[in-house]
Amino acid sequence: MEDAGGALADGEYLLRIAAGDRGAFKDLLCRYQERILNLLYRMIHDWDTALDLAQEVFIKVHNRATTFDPRGNARAWLITIAVNAARDHLRKKPRIVYLENFEACAAVSHRFESAHGPLTPPEILAREETRKQVHVAVGRMQEFQRIVLLLRDFEGLSYEEIAEVLGCEIGTVKSRIHRARKQFEEIFQGLASGAGEECLA
C-alpha cells in the first residue's frame, strides 16, 4: 500500500523488513530517524545518549518487525519502542536536565523557521530564548505528563495512538494531556517572567 505521494505506508515497510528487505529498512530509517531522535532527546535531555538510544530503537525495529500486526498502527508501534527505550533509560539513572546540547535540537526547528524568510537579529534572539524556555519547561515536567505532551503536541499523535503507545484508556490520555498542558503553561510562564532564571544561566 502506498500513500498519496507514492511512498510506501509505514506498515508495508515493516512487512517488507520482516521479509528481509534491507532497502525497506533503509527507507523507514530515513523517514523516522530524525523524528525518533528528537523525541528521545526531548524525553531524556542528553543528545549523546539520545543518539545511542536511537540506534538501539532501530535495531529493535528491525529485529521485531516480524511481530508487527499488519492490522495495527505502524506509527504507534514504532513510537512505542522509542518511548519504552527512553523510559527504561530514565529508570536506570537519575533524571538530569542537560542544556549544553540544546543547539543540536534547536537547529531542526530553526531550519523550518528559516524557510519562511530571513529573521532579523531581535527575532532570532527572541525565538532562541523561547525555544530554550520550552526545552527547560518540558524537562521540569513529571515524566508521564511530559510524555503525553510530547506525543500529542510535538509528535501530533492522536488520542488513540497515544493510548496504544502508553497502554492506557483514551479517557486517561485526555485527562493527562489536559493536566500536562496546564503544568507546562505554569512552568513556562514562570520561566518567561523571570522565575527560575538560574536554570537558564
Secondary structure, 3 states (H helix, E strand, C coil): CECCCCCECHHHHHHHHHCCCHHHHHHHHHHHHHHHHHHHHHHHCCHHHHHHHHHHHHHHHHHHHHHCCCCCCHHHHHHHHHHHHHHHHHHHCCCCCCCCCHHHHHHHHHHHHHCCCCCCHHHHHHHHHHHHHHHHHHHHCCHHHHHHHHHHHHCCCCHHHHHHHHCCCHHHHHHHHHHHHHHHHHHHHHHHCCCCHHHCC
